[in-house]
Amino acid sequence: MEQTHTAQGGTTAGPGAQRRVLVVEDDQTIMDAIATRLRAEGFLVQTAGDGPSAVDTAEAWQPDLLILDIMLPGFDGLEVCRRVQAQRPVPVLMLTARDDETDMLVGLGVGADDYMTKPFSMRELAARVHVLLRRVERAALAAATPRSGILRLGELEIDHAQRRVRVRSEDVHLTPTEFDLLVCLANTPRAVLSREQLLAEVWDWADASGTRTVDSHIKALRRKIGAERIRTVHGVGYALETPTP
């Protein structure tokens, strides 16, 4: 059964003013709590309680960001993510009740940009929403003022202007977050960056509780560009491996 509501306010001044967020969650209490917090941040919010209504609302309302629970009636959040991303690219923050790495990796694989495991604080969720929207703005700015040239690290090519990545001349599809993470590592090849550094640079998030987000995105990135290209330094962080000169 569809559960869709529209925020009639949205007049609060602030960093979230006039940005649209669609919250897809079948638990009414959690849905209401998220919607209330985001409206207080100045966002326009709509909600949906099942897969089909989420896809329909996303198509009709064109949100700037999607907060999406994995477990939904109708069809699950992974299918919602696939269908919405097929309509138009939109940043997705995935919610999961299980601390299951497989769910997280599958979610990232179908186009999610970030994930949070329940229970979570509304303060952190609001911060993640702001971070994702800022990343979209930075990407748009980078596309409008592209850096010249293509960074080549052996068989890995990073095209900043087009935000494209190739391995052995074959295109590799990365989510916006994966691309930003790869660029962060590529800016200082072979240098080890801590999880906290990557979290601050890519997610603009300084809370160490989010470092597992980094780990899951690294795993997703390895699956796409090759596991051997990203070295783990246990207890420290990660480094992008490059051919020896």
Phi, psi and chi 1 to 4 in degrees:
 res  aa     phi    psi   chi1   chi2   chi3   chi4
   1 MET       -  133.9  178.9  177.2  179.3      -
   2 GLU   -72.8  139.1 -176.6  173.5  -17.0      -
   3 GLN  -131.4   89.4  -56.5  177.0   48.5      -
   4 THR  -123.0  129.5  -55.1      -      -      -
   5 HIS  -133.3  149.9  -47.2  -78.4      -      -
   6 THR  -116.8  137.2  -54.4      -      -      -
   7 ALA   -77.8  123.9      -      -      -      -
   8 GLN   -91.1  -11.6  -61.1  -62.7  -28.9      -
   9 GLY   -84.1 -110.9      -      -      -      -
  10 GLY    77.5   14.8      -      -      -      -
  11 THR   -92.0   -6.9   57.8      -      -      -
  12 THR   -64.2  127.2  -56.7      -      -      -
  13 ALA   -72.1  147.6      -      -      -      -
  14 GLY   154.0  178.2      -      -      -      -
  15 PRO   -63.0  -21.1   20.5  -31.0      -      -
  16 GLY   -97.7    4.8      -      -      -      -
  17 ALA   -58.0  130.6      -      -      -      -
  18 GLN    71.6    2.0  -55.3  -54.3  -51.2      -
  19 ARG   -88.3  139.6  -54.8  -53.1  -68.2  -88.3
  20 ARG  -100.6  130.1  -61.9 -178.5  172.0 -165.0
  21 VAL  -125.4  126.3 -180.0      -      -      -
  22 LEU  -100.5  120.7  173.9   58.7      -      -
  23 VAL  -102.3  120.7  179.5      -      -      -
  24 VAL  -115.8  109.0 -175.0      -      -      -
  25 GLU  -158.5  130.5  168.0   63.9   66.3      -
  26 ASP   -89.3   -8.5   66.3  -26.8      -      -
  27 ASP   -88.7  110.2 -175.0  -48.9      -      -
  28 GLN   -59.4  -38.0 -170.6   71.6   44.0      -
  29 THR   -64.8  -45.8  -59.5      -      -      -
  30 ILE   -66.7  -43.4  -64.7  175.1      -      -
  31 MET   -56.0  -48.9  177.1 -163.0  -68.0      -
  32 ASP   -64.0  -38.6  -70.2  -15.5      -      -
  33 ALA   -65.3  -43.3      -      -      -      -
  34 ILE   -64.5  -46.6  -65.7  172.6      -      -
  35 ALA   -61.6  -41.6      -      -      -      -
  36 THR   -62.6  -44.5  -62.5      -      -      -
  37 ARG   -64.7  -44.0  177.6   58.1 -171.9 -111.0
  38 LEU   -68.9  -36.4  -66.4 -179.2      -      -
  39 ARG   -63.8  -37.0  -73.9  168.1 -177.6  151.6
  40 ALA   -65.3  -26.6      -      -      -      -
  41 GLU   -81.0   -6.5  -63.8  -83.9  -30.4      -
  42 GLY   101.5    6.7      -      -      -      -
  43 PHE   -83.6  152.4  -68.0   99.9      -      -
  44 LEU   -86.3  132.6  -61.9  175.1      -      -
  45 VAL  -128.9  135.7 -179.6      -      -      -
  46 GLN  -123.7  156.5  -76.4 -163.6    3.0      -
  47 THR  -129.0  153.9   62.3      -      -      -
  48 ALA  -142.7  145.5      -      -      -      -
  49 GLY  -109.5    4.5      -      -      -      -
  50 ASP  -152.6  168.4   58.3   66.5      -      -
  51 GLY   -61.1  -53.5      -      -      -      -
  52 PRO   -59.2  -44.3  -27.4   36.6      -      -
  53 SER   -67.9  -30.2   65.1      -      -      -
  54 ALA   -64.0  -45.8      -      -      -      -
  55 VAL   -64.3  -43.3  174.2      -      -      -
  56 ASP   -63.2  -43.5  -69.9  -15.1      -      -
  57 THR   -66.6  -40.8  -56.5      -      -      -
  58 ALA   -61.3  -40.5      -      -      -      -
  59 GLU   -68.2  -40.2 -177.1  174.9   12.8      -
  60 ALA   -79.2  -35.7      -      -      -      -
  61 TRP   -98.9  -21.4 -163.2   52.0      -      -
  62 GLN    55.6   62.8  -57.6  -75.8  -71.0      -
  63 PRO   -67.6  158.4   27.2  -35.4      -      -
  64 ASP   -83.5  -20.2  -63.2  -61.5      -      -
  65 LEU  -157.3  149.3 -178.0  137.7      -      -
  66 LEU  -121.2  126.5 -163.5   64.2      -      -
  67 ILE  -103.8  120.2  -63.7  177.4      -      -
  68 LEU  -133.8  117.9 -179.0   59.2      -      -
  69 ASP   -76.3  144.6 -170.6   22.8      -      -
  70 ILE   -73.9  -44.3  -73.9 -175.5      -      -
  71 MET   -88.6  109.7  -57.4  -58.8  -69.0      -
  72 LEU  -138.2  152.8  -67.6  169.7      -      -
  73 PRO   -72.6  161.0   -4.7   14.9      -      -
  74 GLY    87.4  -79.3      -      -      -      -
  75 PHE  -149.4  159.2   44.5   76.9      -      -
  76 ASP   -77.7  175.1   65.0   17.9      -      -
  77 GLY   -64.3  -28.6      -      -      -      -
  78 LEU   -64.3  -41.9  -60.4  174.6      -      -
  79 GLU   -69.5  -37.6 -176.9   61.3   22.8      -
  80 VAL   -58.4  -45.3  171.6      -      -      -
  81 CYS   -61.4  -45.2 -169.4      -      -      -
  82 ARG   -58.4  -47.8  -70.0 -172.8 -171.5   95.8
  83 ARG   -69.2  -40.8  -63.2 -169.9 -172.4 -164.7
  84 VAL   -67.0  -42.9  169.7      -      -      -
  85 GLN   -66.5  -27.5  -62.9  -71.8   16.9      -
  86 ALA   -70.2  -28.8      -      -      -      -
  87 GLN   -72.8  -49.5  -65.4  170.9    2.9      -
  88 ARG  -168.2  146.2   56.7 -174.1  -79.8  -90.4
  89 PRO   -65.9  133.4  -17.0   29.6      -      -
  90 VAL  -149.9  136.4   58.6      -      -      -
  91 PRO   -64.4  139.8   17.5  -27.1      -      -
  92 VAL  -127.5  127.0  174.8      -      -      -
  93 LEU  -105.1  113.0  174.0   59.6      -      -
  94 MET   -90.7  138.9 -166.4   79.7   79.1      -
  95 LEU  -111.5  136.5  -54.3  178.9      -      -
  96 THR  -137.0  141.0  174.3      -      -      -
  97 ALA   -83.1  -14.6      -      -      -      -
  98 ARG  -110.8  138.0  -62.3  175.6  -62.4 -178.7
  99 ASP   -82.8   61.1 -163.8    9.5      -      -
 100 ASP  -108.4  114.6 -172.2  -31.3      -      -
 101 GLU   -63.5  -31.9 -163.8  165.6   80.8      -
 102 THR   -62.9  -44.9  -59.8      -      -      -
 103 ASP   -57.3  -43.2  -81.6   -5.8      -      -
 104 MET   -63.5  -46.3  -62.3  166.9 -168.9      -
 105 LEU   -66.2  -40.1  -69.8  173.7      -      -
 106 VAL   -63.3  -42.4  172.3      -      -      -
 107 GLY   -59.2  -44.5      -      -      -      -
 108 LEU   -64.3  -34.5  -61.7  175.7      -      -
 109 GLY   -68.7  -26.2      -      -      -      -
 110 VAL   -97.4    7.5  -61.7      -      -      -
 111 GLY   118.3    0.2      -      -      -      -
 112 ALA   -68.6  148.6      -      -      -      -
 113 ASP  -100.1  -26.5  -65.7  -79.8      -      -
 114 ASP  -157.1  166.5 -157.1   -5.1      -      -
 115 TYR  -144.8  156.7   71.9   87.0      -      -
 116 MET  -135.7  142.3  -63.4 -176.7   71.2      -
 117 THR  -100.4  131.6  -57.6      -      -      -
 118 LYS   -71.9  146.2  -60.1  174.7 -175.6  176.0
 119 PRO   -78.6  153.2   29.8  -34.4      -      -
 120 PHE  -138.0  163.0   49.4   79.3      -      -
 121 SER   -87.5  143.6   75.0      -      -      -
 122 MET   -66.1  -29.1  -68.9  -61.2  160.6      -
 123 ARG   -62.5  -45.6  178.9 -172.1   67.2   84.7
 124 GLU   -67.4  -40.9 -179.8  176.0   -6.5      -
 125 LEU   -60.1  -44.8 -179.3  136.6      -      -
 126 ALA   -61.8  -39.6      -      -      -      -
 127 ALA   -64.2  -41.1      -      -      -      -
 128 ARG   -63.5  -38.1  -63.0  -77.1 -172.7   98.0
 129 VAL   -61.7  -46.4  167.8      -      -      -
 130 HIS   -61.2  -40.7  -73.1  -63.2      -      -
 131 VAL   -62.6  -46.6  166.0      -      -      -
 132 LEU   -61.6  -41.3  -75.6  173.8      -      -
 133 LEU   -69.1  -36.5  -70.7  171.8      -      -
 134 ARG   -64.6  -35.8  -78.2 -160.7  -62.6  -89.6
 135 ARG   -64.2  -40.2 -178.5  178.7  -59.2  125.3
 136 VAL   -61.2  -42.3  170.7      -      -      -
 137 GLU   -64.5  -41.6  -67.4  168.2   -2.5      -
 138 ARG   -64.3  -39.3  -72.5 -160.0  -57.6  -93.7
 139 ALA   -64.3  -40.6      -      -      -      -
 140 ALA   -64.7  -40.1      -      -      -      -
 141 LEU   -65.8  -41.5 -179.5   61.5      -      -
 142 ALA   -63.8  -37.2      -      -      -      -
 143 ALA   -67.5  -33.1      -      -      -      -
 144 ALA   -78.1  -27.6      -      -      -      -
 145 THR  -127.0   70.4   55.7      -      -      -
 146 PRO   -67.9  147.8   25.9  -34.4      -      -
 147 ARG   -77.7  144.5  -66.4  165.7   56.3  177.0
 148 SER   -78.7  149.9   60.1      -      -      -
 149 GLY    82.6  172.8      -      -      -      -
 150 ILE  -122.9  131.0  -64.7  174.9      -      -
 151 LEU   -80.3  122.6  177.3   62.0      -      -
 152 ARG  -115.8  122.8  -68.0 -177.3  173.9   86.2
 153 LEU  -124.3   87.3  -60.3  169.3      -      -
 154 GLY    65.7 -125.4      -      -      -      -
 155 GLU   -86.0    2.0  -64.1  176.2  -40.0      -
 156 LEU   -98.3  127.2  175.9   66.7      -      -
 157 GLU  -122.3  132.9  -63.1 -179.2   -1.6      -
 158 ILE  -120.8  115.7  -56.9  173.3      -      -
 159 ASP   -99.3  103.0 -174.2  -27.4      -      -
 160 HIS   -66.7  -39.1  -69.6   90.2      -      -
 161 ALA   -61.9  -44.3      -      -      -      -
 162 GLN   -97.5   -2.0  -61.4 -173.6   51.0      -
 163 ARG    51.4   49.5  -68.9 -178.0   65.2   87.2
 164 ARG  -121.4  149.7  -66.0  175.1   64.9 -179.1
 165 VAL  -127.4  138.7  171.9      -      -      -
 166 ARG  -128.9  142.7  -61.1  178.7 -175.8   86.8
 167 VAL  -124.0  122.1  174.6      -      -      -
 168 ARG    53.3   41.8  -57.8 -174.6 -168.9   92.7
 169 SER    69.5    6.5  -60.0      -      -      -
 170 GLU  -101.0  132.5  -65.2  -70.1  -29.6      -
 171 ASP   -63.8  139.7  -76.3  -28.1      -      -
 172 VAL  -120.7  123.0  177.3      -      -      -
 173 HIS   -81.9  119.5  173.2   71.9      -      -
 174 LEU  -117.4  146.7  -59.8 -177.0      -      -
 175 THR   -70.8  163.3   68.3      -      -      -
 176 PRO   -54.6  -39.5  -27.9   36.0      -      -
 177 THR   -67.4  -42.4  -58.5      -      -      -
 178 GLU   -62.7  -40.0  -70.2  165.5   -5.9      -
 179 PHE   -63.1  -46.9 -178.5   86.6      -      -
 180 ASP   -62.8  -37.4  -70.1  -15.0      -      -
 181 LEU   -65.3  -43.9  178.9   57.6      -      -
 182 LEU   -63.0  -43.7  177.8   59.7      -      -
 183 VAL   -62.1  -40.3  167.2      -      -      -
 184 CYS   -60.0  -44.7 -172.6      -      -      -
 185 LEU   -67.8  -38.4  -69.0  167.2      -      -
 186 ALA   -72.4  -21.1      -      -      -      -
 187 ASN   -64.9  -26.3  -76.4  -22.5      -      -
 188 THR  -135.2   70.0   52.9      -      -      -
 189 PRO   -57.5  141.6   18.6  -29.5      -      -
 190 ARG    72.8  -10.3  -68.6 -169.6  -68.8  -84.4
 191 ALA   -82.1  138.5      -      -      -      -
 192 VAL   -84.6  124.9  179.8      -      -      -
 193 LEU  -109.0  132.6  -61.6 -179.1      -      -
 194 SER   -72.0  161.1   70.9      -      -      -
 195 ARG   -58.5  -39.3  -67.9  170.6  174.7   83.2
 196 GLU   -65.9  -38.1  -69.8   75.7   16.0      -
 197 GLN   -63.1  -45.8  -75.7  176.9  -74.3      -
 198 LEU   -64.8  -40.2  -68.6  168.7      -      -
 199 LEU   -62.0  -41.3 -162.8   64.0      -      -
 200 ALA   -70.2  -40.9      -      -      -      -
 201 GLU   -74.6  -44.5  -71.5  -69.0  -33.6      -
 202 VAL   -89.7  -42.0  178.3      -      -      -
 203 TRP   -99.8  -10.3  -76.9  -94.5      -      -
 204 ASP    56.4   38.1 -165.3   20.2      -      -
 205 TRP  -127.8  120.8 -179.2 -110.0      -      -
 206 ALA   -99.2    3.3      -      -      -      -
 207 ASP   -87.7  121.5 -167.9  -32.8      -      -
 208 ALA   -62.8  -14.0      -      -      -      -
 209 SER   -65.5  -14.9   66.1      -      -      -
 210 GLY   -93.6    6.2      -      -      -      -
 211 THR   -66.5  -23.7   53.2      -      -      -
 212 ARG   -67.6  -27.0  -76.9 -152.4   56.6 -159.1
 213 THR   -60.1  -43.0  -63.9      -      -      -
 214 VAL   -59.5  -47.9  176.9      -      -      -
 215 ASP   -58.0  -43.8  -65.6  -19.8      -      -
 216 SER   -67.9  -38.1  -68.4      -      -      -
 217 HIS   -68.8  -35.8  -81.1   81.2      -      -
 218 ILE   -61.6  -43.1  -72.9  -73.5      -      -
 219 LYS   -63.2  -41.7  -71.8 -171.3  176.7 -176.9
 220 ALA   -64.0  -41.1      -      -      -      -
 221 LEU   -64.8  -40.8 -171.4   55.7      -      -
 222 ARG   -60.4  -39.4  -81.9  174.7  164.8  154.1
 223 ARG   -63.6  -25.4  -69.5  170.3   62.0  179.2
 224 LYS   -94.2  -37.2  -65.3 -179.1  178.1 -178.0
 225 ILE  -106.7   -6.5   69.3  168.2      -      -
 226 GLY   110.5  123.9      -      -      -      -
 227 ALA   -60.6  -31.8      -      -      -      -
 228 GLU   -68.9  -14.1   73.8  -77.6   -1.9      -
 229 ARG   -83.5  -14.2  -72.2 -171.4  168.7   83.0
 230 ILE  -122.4  117.4  -59.3  177.5      -      -
 231 ARG   -94.9  134.5  175.0  167.5   55.8   95.9
 232 THR   -93.1  129.5  -60.6      -      -      -
 233 VAL  -108.8  102.5  179.8      -      -      -
 234 HIS   -58.1  132.3  -67.3  -70.3      -      -
 235 GLY    81.4   -3.1      -      -      -      -
 236 VAL  -123.0  -70.3 -177.1      -      -      -
 237 GLY   173.3 -137.6      -      -      -      -
 238 TYR  -135.6  154.7  -59.6  100.6      -      -
 239 ALA  -140.5  145.1      -      -      -      -
 240 LEU   -87.3  119.7 -176.5   67.1      -      -
 241 GLU   -78.1  139.1  -68.0  -70.7   82.0      -
 242 THR  -132.3  157.7   59.7      -      -      -
 243 PRO   -59.9  144.3  -19.2   30.8      -      -
 244 THR   -69.4  130.0  -56.8      -      -      -
 245 PRO   -58.5      -  -19.5   29.3      -      -
